[in-house]
Amino acid sequence: MLNSGDSRSTAFLGRSAGRTYIYTAAHSITSTDFSLLSFRGDELPVHSNPEVVTGEAGHDLIRFPFRDSAQTFLEFASREKIEEKPEVFALGDSGAEDILSTLPGRIQGVGPHKIEVDCEFIPGNSGGPIVTKEAKVVGVVSYATSNSSIWAKNTQHEVRRFAWIPADNLEWVPVELDKLAREPATIEGLWESHLVLIAISHVTPDDDGLSWSDDVTIDGRMLLDQVFAEAEDHPMVKGLFETNGSVLTALSSGESELEGVRSFLRFFRFCADLAEDQFSEADKTLVSSFHRKKLADLRPLYEESVADFRELAGAFDKHHELGRSLSSFK
């Protein structure tokens, strides 16, 4: 049983290349403050930093080197055995109730890195092993998806459950625990910046202040007002309202709207630069395949937003008639 911050999940002892490791899901590690307890209640010590799978395939896997040779461990099934789609069992702490559950099922599909099973695992099972009747590990529980489409209704595809194959040929690299624990926050910060960039692109500055439509939905999930409220301390949000405040003050003092336009153009460039720097820093620091896949998914969204902001600023540079008044931003 793995407790990490507010996260509760499952881990197991596995043997690879003659060494024993504690395996779990990478998404289970959300804090440097975590504990491992056996289902008999014994605490399992962890003396080393973890290892993660590299690359951008998205492997939701992590392991800690384990030194106690007296403990019983699991071994991994061969690829050939996995492709036979045998009867399997998902073992773990279903619902995070500190109870070992055994959930039967079969392998429904096999891919290069993952398997799909119909074992009805739920939160708490993440990181737990999926084993054959011979106790050979075929996968590590990762996630489930739901599909409300009429085509998926009452079929095996309405809810689908996936696990990563912990093959011996994966490239594992050590990573400092505190760096790994910061990776979820890094992705969360990038996602927040993505939503903020979209929200700002829906705002119109004019000589009366900032205006936007009350029913604008950002990325199909949040109203624009909600984005600004939840990200009120974000540098781009603070910069937007600070820029607007200084422009209105300048206009009331008799300065031209042209200066106000230039202030907003500087702000747009600030947003583009900040977004690029934030993404570049994440690209340098993220190690785990699980979070690098999320980074890869965000990359085209970031590139599009940054390009839009730079194109807007460039348009005002090339066509000076656009920059004569704040109303031209409309």
SVG drawing of the C-alpha trace seen along z (x, -y; Angstrom):
<svg xmlns="http://www.w3.org/2000/svg" viewBox="-27 -65 48 86">
<polyline fill="none" stroke="black" stroke-width="0.4" points="0.0,0.0 1.6,-3.3 0.7,-6.6 2.1,-9.7 0.7,-13.0 -3.1,-12.8 -2.6,-9.9 -3.3,-6.2 -2.3,-3.5 -0.6,-0.1 3.0,1.2 4.6,4.6 8.0,6.3 9.3,7.5 12.5,9.0 14.3,7.8 17.8,8.6 18.7,10.2 17.6,7.3 14.5,6.7 12.6,3.5 9.4,1.9 7.2,1.2 4.3,-1.2 2.7,-3.8 4.6,-7.0 1.4,-9.0 1.2,-7.6 4.3,-9.6 3.0,-13.1 5.2,-14.0 8.6,-13.2 6.7,-12.3 5.4,-8.8 5.3,-5.4 5.0,-1.8 3.2,0.8 2.7,4.5 -0.8,5.9 0.4,7.4 1.0,3.9 4.8,4.0 6.6,0.9 8.9,1.4 12.0,-0.8 13.2,-2.6 16.9,-3.5 17.4,-4.8 16.1,-7.3 13.6,-5.9 14.2,-4.9 11.8,-5.9 11.3,-4.9 12.6,-7.5 11.1,-8.6 7.8,-10.1 5.6,-6.9 4.0,-7.8 5.1,-4.7 3.3,-5.2 6.0,-3.2 8.5,-3.8 10.6,-1.5 12.7,-1.8 15.7,0.5 15.0,2.8 17.7,4.5 15.8,7.0 16.4,10.3 14.3,12.1 11.1,10.6 9.0,12.6 8.9,11.0 7.0,11.5 8.5,12.3 7.4,11.0 5.5,12.9 7.1,13.3 5.7,11.3 4.6,14.6 2.5,15.4 1.0,11.9 -0.1,12.3 -1.9,15.5 -4.3,13.2 -4.6,15.5 -6.9,15.2 -5.5,12.6 -6.1,11.0 -5.6,7.4 -4.1,7.3 -4.3,4.2 -5.9,1.8 -9.2,1.2 -10.8,-2.0 -7.8,-2.7 -9.4,-0.7 -6.2,1.0 -7.5,4.3 -5.9,6.6 -8.4,7.3 -8.2,9.9 -10.1,8.8 -10.4,11.5 -10.5,10.8 -8.9,11.4 -6.5,9.5 -8.7,7.9 -5.9,6.4 -2.2,6.1 -0.1,3.2 3.6,2.4 3.6,0.9 0.2,1.5 -2.5,4.1 -6.2,3.7 -7.9,5.8 -11.5,6.2 -10.5,6.6 -12.7,4.1 -10.0,2.1 -10.8,-1.3 -8.8,-4.1 -6.4,-2.6 -5.4,0.1 -3.0,-2.2 0.5,-0.7 -0.7,2.7 0.3,5.8 -1.9,7.7 -0.8,11.4 -1.6,14.7 -2.7,17.8 1.0,18.6 1.6,15.3 3.6,13.8 3.2,10.1 1.7,9.0 1.0,5.4 1.0,2.5 -2.4,0.9 -2.5,-2.7 -5.8,-4.2 -9.4,-3.7 -11.4,-5.6 -15.1,-6.0 -17.0,-6.6 -20.5,-8.0 -21.0,-7.5 -24.1,-5.6 -21.8,-3.2 -20.0,-2.3 -23.1,-2.0 -23.4,1.4 -20.3,2.7 -16.8,3.5 -15.7,0.1 -18.0,-1.9 -15.3,-1.6 -11.8,-0.5 -8.9,0.3 -5.2,0.2 -1.9,1.3 1.7,0.8 3.9,3.8 7.0,3.7 9.3,5.4 13.0,6.1 14.1,4.1 12.8,0.7 15.4,-2.1 15.3,-2.9 17.2,-6.0 17.6,-7.1 16.0,-10.4 16.1,-12.4 12.8,-11.9 12.2,-15.6 12.6,-16.3 10.2,-13.5 7.7,-14.8 7.7,-18.2 6.9,-16.9 3.1,-16.8 3.1,-20.5 5.2,-21.4 2.6,-19.9 -0.2,-21.5 1.5,-24.9 1.9,-24.5 -1.7,-23.6 -2.8,-26.6 -0.6,-28.9 -2.2,-27.3 -5.7,-28.1 -4.6,-31.7 -3.2,-32.3 -6.5,-31.3 -8.5,-33.4 -6.4,-36.5 -6.9,-36.1 -10.6,-36.5 -10.2,-39.9 -10.7,-43.3 -9.0,-46.3 -10.4,-49.7 -10.6,-53.2 -13.2,-51.9 -11.2,-49.0 -11.2,-45.3 -14.2,-43.5 -15.1,-39.9 -18.2,-37.8 -19.6,-36.2 -20.3,-32.9 -16.9,-32.2 -15.8,-28.7 -12.0,-28.0 -10.9,-24.6 -14.5,-23.3 -14.2,-23.1 -14.1,-26.5 -15.7,-29.9 -13.3,-32.7 -14.3,-34.3 -13.4,-31.1 -10.0,-30.9 -9.1,-34.4 -10.4,-33.8 -8.5,-30.5 -5.3,-31.9 -5.5,-35.4 -1.8,-35.1 -0.5,-33.9 2.0,-36.4 0.1,-36.7 -3.2,-37.4 -1.6,-39.9 0.2,-41.5 -3.0,-41.8 -4.8,-43.8 -1.8,-45.8 -1.2,-46.8 -4.9,-47.7 -4.7,-49.8 -1.6,-51.7 -3.1,-52.4 -6.4,-53.7 -4.4,-55.9 -2.3,-57.2 -5.3,-58.0 -7.0,-59.9 -3.8,-62.0 -4.1,-62.9 -1.6,-60.5 -2.5,-59.2 -4.1,-55.9 -1.1,-55.0 1.0,-54.7 -1.7,-52.4 -1.5,-50.2 2.2,-50.0 1.8,-48.9 -0.5,-46.1 1.9,-45.0 4.7,-44.8 2.4,-42.7 1.6,-40.4 5.3,-39.8 5.8,-39.2 3.2,-36.5 4.8,-34.8 8.3,-35.0 7.0,-33.7 5.2,-30.8 8.2,-29.8 10.5,-30.0 8.2,-28.0 7.9,-25.2 11.6,-25.2 12.4,-24.8 9.9,-21.9 11.5,-20.3 14.9,-20.4 13.8,-19.1 11.0,-16.5 12.5,-13.0 9.7,-10.4 8.1,-9.1 4.7,-9.6 5.1,-13.4 7.1,-13.8 4.2,-12.4 1.9,-15.0 4.5,-17.6 4.5,-16.3 0.7,-16.6 0.9,-20.2 3.6,-21.2 1.4,-22.0 -1.1,-23.9 1.7,-26.1 3.3,-26.6 -0.1,-27.7 -0.8,-30.2 2.7,-31.7 2.6,-32.1 -0.8,-33.8 0.5,-36.3 3.7,-37.0 1.6,-37.4 -0.7,-39.9 2.2,-42.0 3.9,-41.7 0.7,-42.8 0.6,-46.1 4.3,-46.6 3.8,-46.2 0.5,-48.1 0.8,-51.2 -2.8,-52.3 -4.0,-49.4 -2.2,-51.0 -3.8,-54.4 -6.4,-53.5 -7.3,-50.8 -10.5,-50.1 -8.4,-48.6 -7.8,-45.6 -11.3,-44.5"/>
</svg>
